[in-house]
């Protein structure tokens, strides 16, 4: 499973990229707004930090022509930009347009398996089902991931990767991995939670205490 980080905080991205565990970055207008910086400037800096890894940059127009104009501008920033479009009819049309030009596309705001089928048919590089937001309204986000993975696996011509979004906990990540999802995009806080376990901390403390008793040094 690939891990993307869902943030526009370049400091966080740099720190996580240095671990070697990062496979890409996703952003959206809300995250850019939180950064308080110029949109193009932020995306350009992120693309440079994670050279060669996908960076999702979202259009804000809702019509096909507007998405194309904005997407073409974003695509010029770097070769690793994935144009992020909404799962609407105009968004799917824009997806097909960019895919035909060899540009990566992330179709976002997916909330049903039917929508995911359309994204795959439109040639999306990634489709982003939002599991947390479905859980919030009493539906099962992880069931949606299971359904999409099952459907995609039936068709060799479907090359779209399932990018699990709106992830709220490490449990979401593990469940998605068990279902065969290709990617999870995580807030930095959740990505860091993956490494934590109380028995790891307890075991390390015991080992260090026992080593201290030997009076030895390695360096």
Secondary structure as the mmCIF struct_conf table of DSSP 4:
data_model
#
loop_
_struct_conf.conf_type_id
_struct_conf.id
_struct_conf.beg_label_comp_id
_struct_conf.beg_label_asym_id
_struct_conf.beg_label_seq_id
_struct_conf.end_label_comp_id
_struct_conf.end_label_asym_id
_struct_conf.end_label_seq_id
STRN STRN1 UNK A 2 UNK A 6
HELX_RH_AL_P HELX_RH_AL_P1 UNK A 10 UNK A 17
TURN_TY1_P TURN_TY1_P1 UNK A 18 UNK A 20
STRN STRN2 UNK A 24 UNK A 26
HELX_RH_AL_P HELX_RH_AL_P2 UNK A 29 UNK A 35
TURN_TY1_P TURN_TY1_P2 UNK A 36 UNK A 36
BEND BEND1 UNK A 37 UNK A 37
HELX_RH_AL_P HELX_RH_AL_P3 UNK A 39 UNK A 49
TURN_TY1_P TURN_TY1_P3 UNK A 50 UNK A 52
BEND BEND2 UNK A 53 UNK A 53
STRN STRN3 UNK A 54 UNK A 58
BEND BEND3 UNK A 63 UNK A 63
HELX_RH_AL_P HELX_RH_AL_P4 UNK A 64 UNK A 75
TURN_TY1_P TURN_TY1_P4 UNK A 76 UNK A 77
TURN_TY1_P TURN_TY1_P5 UNK A 79 UNK A 80
STRN STRN4 UNK A 81 UNK A 86
BEND BEND4 UNK A 87 UNK A 88
HELX_RH_AL_P HELX_RH_AL_P5 UNK A 89 UNK A 100
TURN_TY1_P TURN_TY1_P6 UNK A 101 UNK A 102
STRN STRN5 UNK A 105 UNK A 110
BEND BEND5 UNK A 112 UNK A 112
HELX_RH_AL_P HELX_RH_AL_P6 UNK A 113 UNK A 121
TURN_TY1_P TURN_TY1_P7 UNK A 122 UNK A 123
BEND BEND6 UNK A 125 UNK A 125
STRN STRN6 UNK A 126 UNK A 129
STRN STRN7 UNK A 130 UNK A 130
HELX_RH_AL_P HELX_RH_AL_P7 UNK A 131 UNK A 136
TURN_TY1_P TURN_TY1_P8 UNK A 137 UNK A 138
BEND BEND7 UNK A 139 UNK A 139
HELX_RH_AL_P HELX_RH_AL_P8 UNK A 141 UNK A 152
TURN_TY1_P TURN_TY1_P9 UNK A 153 UNK A 154
TURN_TY1_P TURN_TY1_P10 UNK A 156 UNK A 157
STRN STRN8 UNK A 161 UNK A 164
STRN STRN9 UNK A 165 UNK A 165
BEND BEND8 UNK A 166 UNK A 166
BEND BEND9 UNK A 169 UNK A 169
HELX_RH_AL_P HELX_RH_AL_P9 UNK A 170 UNK A 179
TURN_TY1_P TURN_TY1_P11 UNK A 180 UNK A 180
BEND BEND10 UNK A 182 UNK A 182
STRN STRN10 UNK A 183 UNK A 186
HELX_RH_AL_P HELX_RH_AL_P10 UNK A 188 UNK A 193
TURN_TY1_P TURN_TY1_P12 UNK A 194 UNK A 195
HELX_RH_AL_P HELX_RH_AL_P11 UNK A 198 UNK A 214
TURN_TY1_P TURN_TY1_P13 UNK A 215 UNK A 215
#
